[in-house]
């Protein structure tokens, strides 16, 4: 009777280890994609923010009255920060989707 239990436990443990070993490369790939995605999104955000400040996007939105509307809503960020942050999260969502979609 003890031998049956030992075989069952050892067999289950071996199956578990096999699944863990096959999952680790997928976890590593997912982590790598997310880290690369974060770096790409951060670089894009910084470049976009710098570009929007060069073309004086904040002054243009000030003329449109957008800054006043944002301050009425309690938003303290500039329009260039909001736009660049929006694109940061769009890029991150794309990379998260890419990382979480199973590869064939």
Wavefront OBJ file of the C-alpha trace (Angstrom):
o trace
v 0.000 0.000 0.000
v 2.858 2.417 0.805
v 4.475 1.724 -2.553
v 1.327 2.845 -4.394
v 1.300 6.151 -2.514
v 4.988 6.719 -3.179
v 4.517 6.078 -6.912
v 1.497 8.413 -7.016
v 3.294 11.226 -5.162
v 6.535 10.892 -7.131
v 4.627 10.721 -10.429
v 2.589 13.814 -9.575
v 5.703 15.689 -8.486
v 7.494 14.761 -11.713
v 4.536 15.986 -13.779
v 4.519 19.220 -11.790
v 8.240 19.774 -12.354
v 7.815 19.030 -16.052
v 5.116 21.679 -16.341
v 7.223 24.207 -14.426
v 10.227 23.551 -16.664
v 8.140 24.000 -19.818
v 6.574 27.194 -18.440
v 9.832 28.936 -17.473
v 10.902 29.824 -21.046
v 7.455 31.333 -21.654
v 7.745 33.358 -18.453
v 11.196 34.569 -19.455
v 9.952 35.551 -22.921
v 6.957 37.378 -21.447
v 9.155 39.262 -18.985
v 11.594 40.221 -21.724
v 8.808 41.515 -23.969
v 7.363 43.591 -21.118
v 10.758 45.068 -20.198
v 11.497 45.943 -23.831
v 7.989 47.381 -24.155
v 8.487 49.538 -21.078
v 11.783 50.849 -22.454
v 10.249 51.597 -25.885
v 7.218 53.303 -24.316
v 9.359 55.378 -21.950
v 11.699 56.520 -24.742
v 8.717 57.357 -26.973
v 7.061 59.277 -24.123
v 10.192 61.313 -23.433
v 10.705 62.078 -27.129
v 7.068 63.009 -27.671
v 7.046 65.243 -24.596
v 10.199 67.003 -25.817
v 8.709 67.396 -29.328
v 5.449 68.815 -27.948
v 7.371 71.318 -25.845
v 9.500 72.347 -28.837
v 6.398 73.106 -30.898
v 4.891 74.823 -27.815
v 1.877 72.538 -27.625
v 1.078 73.770 -24.113
v 0.743 77.368 -25.331
v -1.530 76.237 -28.170
v -3.778 74.313 -25.787
v -3.736 77.331 -23.492
v -5.138 79.367 -26.385
v -7.852 76.784 -26.925
v -8.808 76.985 -23.255
v -7.915 73.355 -22.606
v -5.583 74.190 -19.728
v -8.399 76.050 -17.971
v -10.784 73.126 -18.491
v -8.207 70.688 -17.132
v -7.561 72.839 -14.074
v -11.307 73.069 -13.416
v -11.377 69.261 -13.426
v -8.542 69.117 -10.909
v -5.962 67.875 -13.390
v -2.614 69.497 -12.687
v -0.615 68.007 -15.548
v 0.198 69.954 -18.680
v -1.392 68.953 -21.959
v 1.957 67.717 -23.313
v 2.372 65.458 -20.264
v -1.144 64.088 -20.706
v -0.700 63.349 -24.411
v 2.709 61.726 -23.934
v 1.382 59.717 -20.972
v -1.567 58.559 -23.047
v 0.719 57.244 -25.783
v 2.972 55.635 -23.156
v 0.057 53.556 -21.908
v -1.161 52.727 -25.412
v 2.291 51.351 -26.243
v 2.431 49.469 -22.932
v -0.978 47.907 -23.613
v 0.204 46.774 -27.051
v 3.309 45.171 -25.556
v 1.285 43.611 -22.721
v -1.064 42.108 -25.287
v 1.928 40.852 -27.250
v 3.463 39.361 -24.087
v 0.272 37.676 -22.920
v -0.794 36.278 -26.289
v 0.397 32.690 -26.624
v 2.854 32.116 -29.432
v 2.446 29.209 -31.812
l 1 2 3 4 5 6 7 8 9 10 11 12 13 14 15 16 17 18 19 20 21 22 23 24 25 26 27 28 29 30 31 32 33 34 35 36 37 38 39 40 41 42 43 44 45 46 47 48 49 50 51 52 53 54 55 56 57 58 59 60 61 62 63 64 65 66 67 68 69 70 71 72 73 74 75 76 77 78 79 80 81 82 83 84 85 86 87 88 89 90 91 92 93 94 95 96 97 98 99 100 101 102 103 104
